[in-house]
Amino acid sequence: MSGMQDYGSRISDPNSRKMGTFSYLPQLTPEELRKQVEYIVSKGWNPAIEHTEPENMRSNYWYMWKLPMFGETDVDAIFNEIEMCKKANPGNHVRLVGYDNFKQSQGTSMVVHRADMTA
């Protein structure tokens, strides 16, 4: 055995496709996801929520859900926006971005909801 792990991502299987930070790890628990959002807030990054259809998930351009949440420090408010985005776009993937306004770039980006692609 070579010791190399095969992640089983196949283009023919949309549910196996990897996208973004943490996609090779097991699904984050709500507590783990909360810690990631707390990290974004602690760094002073501006959270933003984006979504896209599963067939467009590999595109660099996702739809922005409202404007970035400039200066938001309430973790629960960020989760509420994620939930509203999921409800308004039930067939879409949703990701959270933390924008670092000092470096003028994304500090982090992670998919927080994968659309059910079995239907």
KOLGU-4560 file (N, C-alpha, C; in nm, 3 decimals, padded with zeros to 5 digits):
<recs>
<n_xx: 00.085 n_yy: -00.118 n_zz: 00.000 ca_xx: 00.000 ca_yy: 00.000 ca_zz: 00.000 c_xx: 00.089 c_yy: 00.124 c_zz: 00.000 mol: A seq: 1 type: MET>
<n_xx: 00.057 n_yy: 00.220 n_zz: -00.081 ca_xx: 00.142 ca_yy: 00.338 ca_zz: -00.099 c_xx: 00.126 c_yy: 00.441 c_zz: 00.012 mol: A seq: 2 type: SER>
<n_xx: 00.020 n_yy: 00.436 n_zz: 00.088 ca_xx: -00.004 ca_yy: 00.535 ca_zz: 00.191 c_xx: -00.069 c_yy: 00.662 c_zz: 00.138 mol: A seq: 3 type: GLY>
<n_xx: -00.091 n_yy: 00.669 n_zz: 00.007 ca_xx: -00.155 ca_yy: 00.786 ca_zz: -00.051 c_xx: -00.306 c_yy: 00.768 c_zz: -00.044 mol: A seq: 4 type: MET>
<n_xx: -00.374 n_yy: 00.874 n_zz: -00.004 ca_xx: -00.519 ca_yy: 00.867 ca_zz: 00.010 c_xx: -00.586 c_yy: 00.916 c_zz: -00.117 mol: A seq: 5 type: GLN>
<n_xx: -00.688 n_yy: 00.844 n_zz: -00.163 ca_xx: -00.768 ca_yy: 00.886 ca_zz: -00.277 c_xx: -00.896 c_yy: 00.948 c_zz: -00.223 mol: A seq: 6 type: ASP>
<n_xx: -00.921 n_yy: 01.073 n_zz: -00.256 ca_xx: -01.037 ca_yy: 01.143 ca_zz: -00.202 c_xx: -01.166 c_yy: 01.112 c_zz: -00.277 mol: A seq: 7 type: TYR>
<n_xx: -01.157 n_yy: 01.041 n_zz: -00.384 ca_xx: -01.279 ca_yy: 00.996 ca_zz: -00.454 c_xx: -01.359 c_yy: 01.108 c_zz: -00.518 mol: A seq: 8 type: GLY>
<n_xx: -01.296 n_yy: 01.214 n_zz: -00.561 ca_xx: -01.365 ca_yy: 01.321 ca_zz: -00.629 c_xx: -01.370 c_yy: 01.289 c_zz: -00.778 mol: A seq: 9 type: SER>
<n_xx: -01.490 n_yy: 01.284 n_zz: -00.832 ca_xx: -01.507 ca_yy: 01.248 ca_zz: -00.973 c_xx: -01.597 c_yy: 01.351 c_zz: -01.041 mol: A seq: 10 type: ARG>
<n_xx: -01.559 n_yy: 01.391 n_zz: -01.160 ca_xx: -01.641 ca_yy: 01.486 ca_zz: -01.235 c_xx: -01.778 c_yy: 01.427 c_zz: -01.263 mol: A seq: 11 type: ILE>
<n_xx: -01.785 n_yy: 01.296 n_zz: -01.283 ca_xx: -01.913 ca_yy: 01.233 ca_zz: -01.313 c_xx: -02.006 c_yy: 01.226 c_zz: -01.192 mol: A seq: 12 type: SER>
<n_xx: -01.954 n_yy: 01.251 n_zz: -01.072 ca_xx: -02.036 ca_yy: 01.247 ca_zz: -00.950 c_xx: -02.036 c_yy: 01.385 c_zz: -00.885 mol: A seq: 13 type: ASP>
<n_xx: -02.140 n_yy: 01.466 n_zz: -00.910 ca_xx: -02.142 ca_yy: 01.602 ca_zz: -00.857 c_xx: -02.131 c_yy: 01.609 c_zz: -00.705 mol: A seq: 14 type: PRO>
<n_xx: -02.180 n_yy: 01.509 n_zz: -00.633 ca_xx: -02.173 ca_yy: 01.512 ca_zz: -00.487 c_xx: -02.032 c_yy: 01.490 c_zz: -00.434 mol: A seq: 15 type: ASN>
<n_xx: -01.943 n_yy: 01.439 n_zz: -00.517 ca_xx: -01.806 ca_yy: 01.413 ca_zz: -00.470 c_xx: -01.711 c_yy: 01.528 c_zz: -00.500 mol: A seq: 16 type: SER>
<n_xx: -01.754 n_yy: 01.625 n_zz: -00.575 ca_xx: -01.665 ca_yy: 01.734 ca_zz: -00.617 c_xx: -01.620 c_yy: 01.817 c_zz: -00.497 mol: A seq: 17 type: ARG>
<n_xx: -01.494 n_yy: 01.852 n_zz: -00.499 ca_xx: -01.436 ca_yy: 01.931 ca_zz: -00.391 c_xx: -01.435 c_yy: 02.078 c_zz: -00.431 mol: A seq: 18 type: LYS>
<n_xx: -01.466 n_yy: 02.162 n_zz: -00.335 ca_xx: -01.466 ca_yy: 02.306 ca_zz: -00.364 c_xx: -01.431 c_yy: 02.385 c_zz: -00.240 mol: A seq: 19 type: MET>
<n_xx: -01.317 n_yy: 02.449 n_zz: -00.244 ca_xx: -01.281 ca_yy: 02.543 ca_zz: -00.140 c_xx: -01.222 c_yy: 02.484 c_zz: -00.014 mol: A seq: 20 type: GLY>
<n_xx: -01.198 n_yy: 02.575 n_zz: 00.080 ca_xx: -01.142 ca_yy: 02.541 ca_zz: 00.209 c_xx: -01.227 c_yy: 02.436 c_zz: 00.279 mol: A seq: 21 type: THR>
<n_xx: -01.165 n_yy: 02.340 n_zz: 00.337 ca_xx: -01.228 ca_yy: 02.233 ca_zz: 00.417 c_xx: -01.303 c_yy: 02.128 c_zz: 00.336 mol: A seq: 22 type: PHE>
<n_xx: -01.304 n_yy: 02.136 n_zz: 00.205 ca_xx: -01.386 ca_yy: 02.043 ca_zz: 00.128 c_xx: -01.332 c_yy: 01.900 c_zz: 00.129 mol: A seq: 23 type: SER>
<n_xx: -01.206 n_yy: 01.883 n_zz: 00.169 ca_xx: -01.151 ca_yy: 01.748 ca_zz: 00.178 c_xx: -01.166 c_yy: 01.689 c_zz: 00.318 mol: A seq: 24 type: TYR>
<n_xx: -01.224 n_yy: 01.766 n_zz: 00.408 ca_xx: -01.247 ca_yy: 01.720 ca_zz: 00.545 c_xx: -01.392 c_yy: 01.679 c_zz: 00.560 mol: A seq: 25 type: LEU>
<n_xx: -01.424 n_yy: 01.606 n_zz: 00.666 ca_xx: -01.565 ca_yy: 01.577 ca_zz: 00.692 c_xx: -01.642 c_yy: 01.707 c_zz: 00.711 mol: A seq: 26 type: PRO>
<n_xx: -01.773 n_yy: 01.703 n_zz: 00.689 ca_xx: -01.859 ca_yy: 01.820 ca_zz: 00.707 c_xx: -01.836 c_yy: 01.879 c_zz: 00.846 mol: A seq: 27 type: GLN>
<n_xx: -01.821 n_yy: 02.012 n_zz: 00.853 ca_xx: -01.803 ca_yy: 02.077 ca_zz: 00.982 c_xx: -01.930 c_yy: 02.067 c_zz: 01.065 mol: A seq: 28 type: LEU>
<n_xx: -01.913 n_yy: 02.044 n_zz: 01.194 ca_xx: -02.029 ca_yy: 02.046 ca_zz: 01.284 c_xx: -02.072 c_yy: 02.191 c_zz: 01.303 mol: A seq: 29 type: THR>
<n_xx: -02.192 n_yy: 02.215 n_zz: 01.353 ca_xx: -02.232 ca_yy: 02.355 ca_zz: 01.379 c_xx: -02.136 c_yy: 02.427 c_zz: 01.473 mol: A seq: 30 type: PRO>
<n_xx: -02.081 n_yy: 02.357 n_zz: 01.570 ca_xx: -01.986 ca_yy: 02.419 ca_zz: 01.663 c_xx: -01.856 c_yy: 02.456 c_zz: 01.592 mol: A seq: 31 type: GLU>
<n_xx: -01.808 n_yy: 02.368 n_zz: 01.505 ca_xx: -01.685 ca_yy: 02.396 ca_zz: 01.430 c_xx: -01.705 c_yy: 02.513 c_zz: 01.333 mol: A seq: 32 type: GLU>
<n_xx: -01.821 n_yy: 02.516 n_zz: 01.269 ca_xx: -01.851 ca_yy: 02.626 ca_zz: 01.178 c_xx: -01.860 c_yy: 02.758 c_zz: 01.256 mol: A seq: 33 type: LEU>
<n_xx: -01.920 n_yy: 02.753 n_zz: 01.372 ca_xx: -01.929 ca_yy: 02.874 ca_zz: 01.456 c_xx: -01.789 c_yy: 02.926 c_zz: 01.491 mol: A seq: 34 type: ARG>
<n_xx: -01.697 n_yy: 02.835 n_zz: 01.520 ca_xx: -01.559 ca_yy: 02.877 ca_zz: 01.551 c_xx: -01.495 c_yy: 02.946 c_zz: 01.431 mol: A seq: 35 type: LYS>
<n_xx: -01.525 n_yy: 02.898 n_zz: 01.311 ca_xx: -01.470 ca_yy: 02.961 ca_zz: 01.190 c_xx: -01.526 c_yy: 03.103 c_zz: 01.173 mol: A seq: 36 type: GLN>
<n_xx: -01.656 n_yy: 03.119 n_zz: 01.199 ca_xx: -01.717 ca_yy: 03.252 ca_zz: 01.188 c_xx: -01.661 c_yy: 03.343 c_zz: 01.297 mol: A seq: 37 type: VAL>
<n_xx: -01.642 n_yy: 03.290 n_zz: 01.417 ca_xx: -01.581 ca_yy: 03.369 ca_zz: 01.525 c_xx: -01.440 c_yy: 03.412 c_zz: 01.487 mol: A seq: 38 type: GLU>
<n_xx: -01.367 n_yy: 03.327 n_zz: 01.417 ca_xx: -01.232 ca_yy: 03.361 ca_zz: 01.372 c_xx: -01.237 c_yy: 03.477 c_zz: 01.273 mol: A seq: 39 type: TYR>
<n_xx: -01.330 n_yy: 03.471 n_zz: 01.178 ca_xx: -01.345 ca_yy: 03.580 ca_zz: 01.081 c_xx: -01.370 c_yy: 03.711 c_zz: 01.153 mol: A seq: 40 type: ILE>
<n_xx: -01.461 n_yy: 03.709 n_zz: 01.250 ca_xx: -01.493 ca_yy: 03.830 ca_zz: 01.326 c_xx: -01.372 c_yy: 03.877 c_zz: 01.407 mol: A seq: 41 type: VAL>
<n_xx: -01.301 n_yy: 03.783 n_zz: 01.470 ca_xx: -01.186 ca_yy: 03.820 ca_zz: 01.555 c_xx: -01.073 c_yy: 03.884 c_zz: 01.474 mol: A seq: 42 type: SER>
<n_xx: -01.062 n_yy: 03.847 n_zz: 01.346 ca_xx: -00.959 ca_yy: 03.905 ca_zz: 01.259 c_xx: -01.000 c_yy: 04.043 c_zz: 01.206 mol: A seq: 43 type: LYS>
<n_xx: -01.126 n_yy: 04.082 n_zz: 01.230 ca_xx: -01.174 ca_yy: 04.209 ca_zz: 01.178 c_xx: -01.211 c_yy: 04.205 c_zz: 01.032 mol: A seq: 44 type: GLY>
<n_xx: -01.223 n_yy: 04.084 n_zz: 00.977 ca_xx: -01.259 ca_yy: 04.069 ca_zz: 00.836 c_xx: -01.408 c_yy: 04.094 c_zz: 00.818 mol: A seq: 45 type: TRP>
<n_xx: -01.445 n_yy: 04.140 n_zz: 00.701 ca_xx: -01.585 ca_yy: 04.167 ca_zz: 00.671 c_xx: -01.648 c_yy: 04.043 c_zz: 00.608 mol: A seq: 46 type: ASN>
<n_xx: -01.748 n_yy: 03.985 n_zz: 00.674 ca_xx: -01.812 ca_yy: 03.866 ca_zz: 00.618 c_xx: -01.902 c_yy: 03.901 c_zz: 00.500 mol: A seq: 47 type: PRO>
<n_xx: -01.906 n_yy: 03.811 n_zz: 00.405 ca_xx: -01.996 ca_yy: 03.823 ca_zz: 00.290 c_xx: -02.047 c_yy: 03.683 c_zz: 00.257 mol: A seq: 48 type: ALA>
<n_xx: -02.168 n_yy: 03.677 n_zz: 00.208 ca_xx: -02.230 ca_yy: 03.549 ca_zz: 00.174 c_xx: -02.255 c_yy: 03.547 c_zz: 00.024 mol: A seq: 49 type: ILE>
<n_xx: -02.221 n_yy: 03.435 n_zz: -00.038 ca_xx: -02.240 ca_yy: 03.417 ca_zz: -00.181 c_xx: -02.312 c_yy: 03.284 c_zz: -00.206 mol: A seq: 50 type: GLU>
<n_xx: -02.373 n_yy: 03.272 n_zz: -00.323 ca_xx: -02.441 ca_yy: 03.147 ca_zz: -00.358 c_xx: -02.435 c_yy: 03.126 c_zz: -00.509 mol: A seq: 51 type: HIS>
<n_xx: -02.449 n_yy: 03.000 n_zz: -00.548 ca_xx: -02.453 ca_yy: 02.967 ca_zz: -00.691 c_xx: -02.521 c_yy: 02.833 c_zz: -00.712 mol: A seq: 52 type: THR>
<n_xx: -02.563 n_yy: 02.811 n_zz: -00.835 ca_xx: -02.622 ca_yy: 02.683 ca_zz: -00.872 c_xx: -02.511 c_yy: 02.577 c_zz: -00.874 mol: A seq: 53 type: GLU>
<n_xx: -02.544 n_yy: 02.453 n_zz: -00.842 ca_xx: -02.443 ca_yy: 02.347 ca_zz: -00.841 c_xx: -02.366 c_yy: 02.334 c_zz: -00.972 mol: A seq: 54 type: PRO>
<n_xx: -02.433 n_yy: 02.355 n_zz: -01.084 ca_xx: -02.362 ca_yy: 02.340 ca_zz: -01.212 c_xx: -02.261 c_yy: 02.452 c_zz: -01.237 mol: A seq: 55 type: GLU>
<n_xx: -02.269 n_yy: 02.560 n_zz: -01.160 ca_xx: -02.175 ca_yy: 02.671 ca_zz: -01.175 c_xx: -02.076 c_yy: 02.682 c_zz: -01.059 mol: A seq: 56 type: ASN>
<n_xx: -02.068 n_yy: 02.580 n_zz: -00.976 ca_xx: -01.988 ca_yy: 02.589 ca_zz: -00.854 c_xx: -01.840 c_yy: 02.607 c_zz: -00.880 mol: A seq: 57 type: MET>
<n_xx: -01.791 n_yy: 02.568 n_zz: -00.994 ca_xx: -01.648 ca_yy: 02.579 ca_zz: -01.022 c_xx: -01.611 c_yy: 02.714 c_zz: -01.082 mol: A seq: 58 type: ARG>
<n_xx: -01.712 n_yy: 02.798 n_zz: -01.103 ca_xx: -01.688 ca_yy: 02.932 ca_zz: -01.156 c_xx: -01.631 c_yy: 03.021 c_zz: -01.046 mol: A seq: 59 type: SER>
<n_xx: -01.552 n_yy: 03.118 n_zz: -01.085 ca_xx: -01.500 ca_yy: 03.215 ca_zz: -00.989 c_xx: -01.605 c_yy: 03.314 c_zz: -00.944 mol: A seq: 60 type: ASN>
<n_xx: -01.712 n_yy: 03.324 n_zz: -01.019 ca_xx: -01.813 ca_yy: 03.426 ca_zz: -00.992 c_xx: -01.940 c_yy: 03.363 c_zz: -00.935 mol: A seq: 61 type: TYR>
<n_xx: -01.963 n_yy: 03.387 n_zz: -00.808 ca_xx: -02.085 ca_yy: 03.344 ca_zz: -00.741 c_xx: -02.170 c_yy: 03.469 c_zz: -00.718 mol: A seq: 62 type: TRP>
<n_xx: -02.302 n_yy: 03.451 n_zz: -00.703 ca_xx: -02.390 ca_yy: 03.564 ca_zz: -00.676 c_xx: -02.367 c_yy: 03.612 c_zz: -00.533 mol: A seq: 63 type: TYR>
<n_xx: -02.362 n_yy: 03.742 n_zz: -00.515 ca_xx: -02.347 ca_yy: 03.797 ca_zz: -00.381 c_xx: -02.485 c_yy: 03.806 c_zz: -00.316 mol: A seq: 64 type: MET>
<n_xx: -02.495 n_yy: 03.758 n_zz: -00.194 ca_xx: -02.618 ca_yy: 03.771 ca_zz: -00.117 c_xx: -02.608 c_yy: 03.904 c_zz: -00.042 mol: A seq: 65 type: TRP>
<n_xx: -02.684 n_yy: 04.001 n_zz: -00.086 ca_xx: -02.679 ca_yy: 04.136 ca_zz: -00.029 c_xx: -02.537 c_yy: 04.193 c_zz: -00.040 mol: A seq: 66 type: LYS>
<n_xx: -02.508 n_yy: 04.297 n_zz: 00.033 ca_xx: -02.373 ca_yy: 04.354 ca_zz: 00.036 c_xx: -02.291 c_yy: 04.283 c_zz: 00.143 mol: A seq: 67 type: LEU>
<n_xx: -02.158 n_yy: 04.294 n_zz: 00.137 ca_xx: -02.079 ca_yy: 04.239 ca_zz: 00.248 c_xx: -02.126 c_yy: 04.303 c_zz: 00.380 mol: A seq: 68 type: PRO>
<n_xx: -02.110 n_yy: 04.230 n_zz: 00.486 ca_xx: -02.158 ca_yy: 04.275 ca_zz: 00.618 c_xx: -02.046 c_yy: 04.356 c_zz: 00.685 mol: A seq: 69 type: MET>
<n_xx: -02.021 n_yy: 04.475 n_zz: 00.633 ca_xx: -01.911 ca_yy: 04.559 ca_zz: 00.678 c_xx: -01.920 c_yy: 04.586 c_zz: 00.828 mol: A seq: 70 type: PHE>
<n_xx: -01.814 n_yy: 04.550 n_zz: 00.900 ca_xx: -01.805 ca_yy: 04.578 ca_zz: 01.043 c_xx: -01.890 c_yy: 04.488 c_zz: 01.132 mol: A seq: 71 type: GLY>
<n_xx: -01.954 n_yy: 04.386 n_zz: 01.076 ca_xx: -02.041 ca_yy: 04.300 ca_zz: 01.157 c_xx: -01.958 c_yy: 04.218 c_zz: 01.255 mol: A seq: 72 type: GLU>
<n_xx: -01.995 n_yy: 04.223 n_zz: 01.381 ca_xx: -01.925 ca_yy: 04.146 ca_zz: 01.485 c_xx: -02.016 c_yy: 04.047 c_zz: 01.555 mol: A seq: 73 type: THR>
<n_xx: -02.145 n_yy: 04.047 n_zz: 01.520 ca_xx: -02.241 ca_yy: 03.957 ca_zz: 01.582 c_xx: -02.246 c_yy: 03.825 c_zz: 01.502 mol: A seq: 74 type: ASP>
<n_xx: -02.190 n_yy: 03.721 n_zz: 01.560 ca_xx: -02.183 ca_yy: 03.591 ca_zz: 01.493 c_xx: -02.323 c_yy: 03.540 c_zz: 01.460 mol: A seq: 75 type: VAL>
<n_xx: -02.418 n_yy: 03.560 n_zz: 01.551 ca_xx: -02.555 ca_yy: 03.514 ca_zz: 01.527 c_xx: -02.619 c_yy: 03.586 c_zz: 01.408 mol: A seq: 76 type: ASP>
<n_xx: -02.588 n_yy: 03.714 n_zz: 01.389 ca_xx: -02.640 ca_yy: 03.789 ca_zz: 01.275 c_xx: -02.586 c_yy: 03.730 c_zz: 01.144 mol: A seq: 77 type: ALA>
<n_xx: -02.460 n_yy: 03.689 n_zz: 01.145 ca_xx: -02.400 ca_yy: 03.628 ca_zz: 01.026 c_xx: -02.469 c_yy: 03.495 c_zz: 00.996 mol: A seq: 78 type: ILE>
<n_xx: -02.492 n_yy: 03.413 n_zz: 01.100 ca_xx: -02.562 ca_yy: 03.287 ca_zz: 01.078 c_xx: -02.705 c_yy: 03.309 c_zz: 01.030 mol: A seq: 79 type: PHE>
<n_xx: -02.772 n_yy: 03.413 n_zz: 01.079 ca_xx: -02.907 ca_yy: 03.444 ca_zz: 01.033 c_xx: -02.907 c_yy: 03.476 c_zz: 00.884 mol: A seq: 80 type: ASN>
<n_xx: -02.807 n_yy: 03.551 n_zz: 00.838 ca_xx: -02.798 ca_yy: 03.582 ca_zz: 00.695 c_xx: -02.771 c_yy: 03.457 c_zz: 00.612 mol: A seq: 81 type: GLU>
<n_xx: -02.686 n_yy: 03.368 n_zz: 00.664 ca_xx: -02.661 ca_yy: 03.241 ca_zz: 00.594 c_xx: -02.791 c_yy: 03.164 c_zz: 00.579 mol: A seq: 82 type: ILE>
<n_xx: -02.869 n_yy: 03.156 n_zz: 00.686 ca_xx: -02.997 ca_yy: 03.084 ca_zz: 00.682 c_xx: -03.095 c_yy: 03.148 c_zz: 00.585 mol: A seq: 83 type: GLU>
<n_xx: -03.101 n_yy: 03.281 n_zz: 00.584 ca_xx: -03.191 ca_yy: 03.349 ca_zz: 00.490 c_xx: -03.150 c_yy: 03.323 c_zz: 00.346 mol: A seq: 84 type: MET>
<n_xx: -03.020 n_yy: 03.321 n_zz: 00.319 ca_xx: -02.971 ca_yy: 03.292 ca_zz: 00.185 c_xx: -03.009 c_yy: 03.149 c_zz: 00.144 mol: A seq: 85 type: CYS>
<n_xx: -02.990 n_yy: 03.054 n_zz: 00.237 ca_xx: -03.025 ca_yy: 02.914 ca_zz: 00.208 c_xx: -03.173 c_yy: 02.900 c_zz: 00.178 mol: A seq: 86 type: LYS>
<n_xx: -03.258 n_yy: 02.967 n_zz: 00.254 ca_xx: -03.403 ca_yy: 02.958 ca_zz: 00.233 c_xx: -03.446 c_yy: 03.024 c_zz: 00.103 mol: A seq: 87 type: LYS>
<n_xx: -03.382 n_yy: 03.134 n_zz: 00.068 ca_xx: -03.418 ca_yy: 03.205 ca_zz: -00.055 c_xx: -03.364 c_yy: 03.136 c_zz: -00.181 mol: A seq: 88 type: ALA>
<n_xx: -03.260 n_yy: 03.053 n_zz: -00.164 ca_xx: -03.196 ca_yy: 02.985 ca_zz: -00.276 c_xx: -03.174 c_yy: 02.838 c_zz: -00.241 mol: A seq: 89 type: ASN>
<n_xx: -03.285 n_yy: 02.762 n_zz: -00.225 ca_xx: -03.273 ca_yy: 02.626 ca_zz: -00.172 c_xx: -03.193 c_yy: 02.529 c_zz: -00.259 mol: A seq: 90 type: PRO>
<n_xx: -03.182 n_yy: 02.554 n_zz: -00.387 ca_xx: -03.108 ca_yy: 02.463 ca_zz: -00.474 c_xx: -02.964 c_yy: 02.504 c_zz: -00.496 mol: A seq: 91 type: GLY>
<n_xx: -02.917 n_yy: 02.603 n_zz: -00.423 ca_xx: -02.783 ca_yy: 02.657 ca_zz: -00.445 c_xx: -02.685 c_yy: 02.621 c_zz: -00.334 mol: A seq: 92 type: ASN>
<n_xx: -02.557 n_yy: 02.618 n_zz: -00.370 ca_xx: -02.451 ca_yy: 02.611 ca_zz: -00.270 c_xx: -02.436 c_yy: 02.751 c_zz: -00.210 mol: A seq: 93 type: HIS>
<n_xx: -02.395 n_yy: 02.756 n_zz: -00.084 ca_xx: -02.375 ca_yy: 02.885 ca_zz: -00.016 c_xx: -02.235 c_yy: 02.885 c_zz: 00.044 mol: A seq: 94 type: VAL>
<n_xx: -02.164 n_yy: 02.995 n_zz: 00.025 ca_xx: -02.032 ca_yy: 03.006 ca_zz: 00.088 c_xx: -02.020 c_yy: 03.137 c_zz: 00.164 mol: A seq: 95 type: ARG>
<n_xx: -01.932 n_yy: 03.133 n_zz: 00.263 ca_xx: -01.902 ca_yy: 03.249 ca_zz: 00.346 c_xx: -01.761 c_yy: 03.295 c_zz: 00.312 mol: A seq: 96 type: LEU>
<n_xx: -01.746 n_yy: 03.423 n_zz: 00.291 ca_xx: -01.617 ca_yy: 03.483 ca_zz: 00.259 c_xx: -01.583 c_yy: 03.583 c_zz: 00.369 mol: A seq: 97 type: VAL>
<n_xx: -01.457 n_yy: 03.585 n_zz: 00.411 ca_xx: -01.409 ca_yy: 03.687 ca_zz: 00.504 c_xx: -01.313 c_yy: 03.777 c_zz: 00.429 mol: A seq: 98 type: GLY>
<n_xx: -01.354 n_yy: 03.903 n_zz: 00.405 ca_xx: -01.270 ca_yy: 03.997 ca_zz: 00.331 c_xx: -01.179 c_yy: 04.073 c_zz: 00.427 mol: A seq: 99 type: TYR>
<n_xx: -01.050 n_yy: 04.070 n_zz: 00.398 ca_xx: -00.951 ca_yy: 04.143 ca_zz: 00.475 c_xx: -00.934 c_yy: 04.280 c_zz: 00.409 mol: A seq: 100 type: ASP>
<n_xx: -00.989 n_yy: 04.383 n_zz: 00.472 ca_xx: -00.987 ca_yy: 04.514 ca_zz: 00.408 c_xx: -00.850 c_yy: 04.581 c_zz: 00.413 mol: A seq: 101 type: ASN>
<n_xx: -00.757 n_yy: 04.531 n_zz: 00.492 ca_xx: -00.621 ca_yy: 04.587 ca_zz: 00.493 c_xx: -00.537 c_yy: 04.532 c_zz: 00.379 mol: A seq: 102 type: PHE>
<n_xx: -00.550 n_yy: 04.403 n_zz: 00.353 ca_xx: -00.475 ca_yy: 04.340 ca_zz: 00.243 c_xx: -00.552 c_yy: 04.346 c_zz: 00.111 mol: A seq: 103 type: LYS>
<n_xx: -00.677 n_yy: 04.392 n_zz: 00.117 ca_xx: -00.762 ca_yy: 04.403 ca_zz: -00.002 c_xx: -00.777 c_yy: 04.269 c_zz: -00.073 mol: A seq: 104 type: GLN>
<n_xx: -00.805 n_yy: 04.165 n_zz: 00.006 ca_xx: -00.820 ca_yy: 04.031 ca_zz: -00.051 c_xx: -00.910 c_yy: 03.948 c_zz: 00.041 mol: A seq: 105 type: SER>
<n_xx: -00.938 n_yy: 03.827 n_zz: -00.004 ca_xx: -01.013 ca_yy: 03.735 ca_zz: 00.080 c_xx: -00.919 c_yy: 03.676 c_zz: 00.185 mol: A seq: 106 type: GLN>
<n_xx: -00.959 n_yy: 03.684 n_zz: 00.310 ca_xx: -00.883 ca_yy: 03.620 ca_zz: 00.416 c_xx: -00.916 c_yy: 03.472 c_zz: 00.422 mol: A seq: 107 type: GLY>
<n_xx: -01.041 n_yy: 03.440 n_zz: 00.394 ca_xx: -01.086 ca_yy: 03.301 ca_zz: 00.389 c_xx: -01.214 c_yy: 03.292 c_zz: 00.308 mol: A seq: 108 type: THR>
<n_xx: -01.244 n_yy: 03.171 n_zz: 00.266 ca_xx: -01.367 ca_yy: 03.144 ca_zz: 00.193 c_xx: -01.400 c_yy: 02.997 c_zz: 00.216 mol: A seq: 109 type: SER>
<n_xx: -01.524 n_yy: 02.969 n_zz: 00.251 ca_xx: -01.562 ca_yy: 02.830 ca_zz: 00.275 c_xx: -01.708 c_yy: 02.807 c_zz: 00.239 mol: A seq: 110 type: MET>
<n_xx: -01.736 n_yy: 02.691 n_zz: 00.184 ca_xx: -01.874 ca_yy: 02.653 ca_zz: 00.156 c_xx: -01.938 c_yy: 02.613 c_zz: 00.288 mol: A seq: 111 type: VAL>
<n_xx: -02.049 n_yy: 02.679 n_zz: 00.320 ca_xx: -02.118 ca_yy: 02.652 ca_zz: 00.446 c_xx: -02.245 c_yy: 02.571 c_zz: 00.425 mol: A seq: 112 type: VAL>
<n_xx: -02.284 n_yy: 02.555 n_zz: 00.299 ca_xx: -02.403 ca_yy: 02.473 ca_zz: 00.267 c_xx: -02.388 c_yy: 02.419 c_zz: 00.126 mol: A seq: 113 type: HIS>
<n_xx: -02.397 n_yy: 02.289 n_zz: 00.114 ca_xx: -02.398 ca_yy: 02.225 ca_zz: -00.018 c_xx: -02.541 c_yy: 02.187 c_zz: -00.052 mol: A seq: 114 type: ARG>
<n_xx: -02.584 n_yy: 02.230 n_zz: -00.169 ca_xx: -02.720 ca_yy: 02.197 ca_zz: -00.214 c_xx: -02.733 c_yy: 02.046 c_zz: -00.230 mol: A seq: 115 type: ALA>
<n_xx: -02.852 n_yy: 01.996 n_zz: -00.207 ca_xx: -02.879 ca_yy: 01.854 ca_zz: -00.227 c_xx: -02.884 c_yy: 01.828 c_zz: -00.377 mol: A seq: 116 type: ASP>
<n_xx: -02.789 n_yy: 01.750 n_zz: -00.426 ca_xx: -02.780 ca_yy: 01.726 ca_zz: -00.570 c_xx: -02.831 c_yy: 01.587 c_zz: -00.608 mol: A seq: 117 type: MET>
<n_xx: -02.900 n_yy: 01.523 n_zz: -00.516 ca_xx: -02.954 ca_yy: 01.390 ca_zz: -00.546 c_xx: -03.094 c_yy: 01.399 c_zz: -00.607 mol: A seq: 118 type: THR>
<n_xx: -03.158 n_yy: 01.514 n_zz: -00.593 ca_xx: -03.295 ca_yy: 01.528 ca_zz: -00.641 c_xx: -03.299 c_yy: 01.548 c_zz: -00.790 mol: A seq: 119 type: ALA>
</recs>
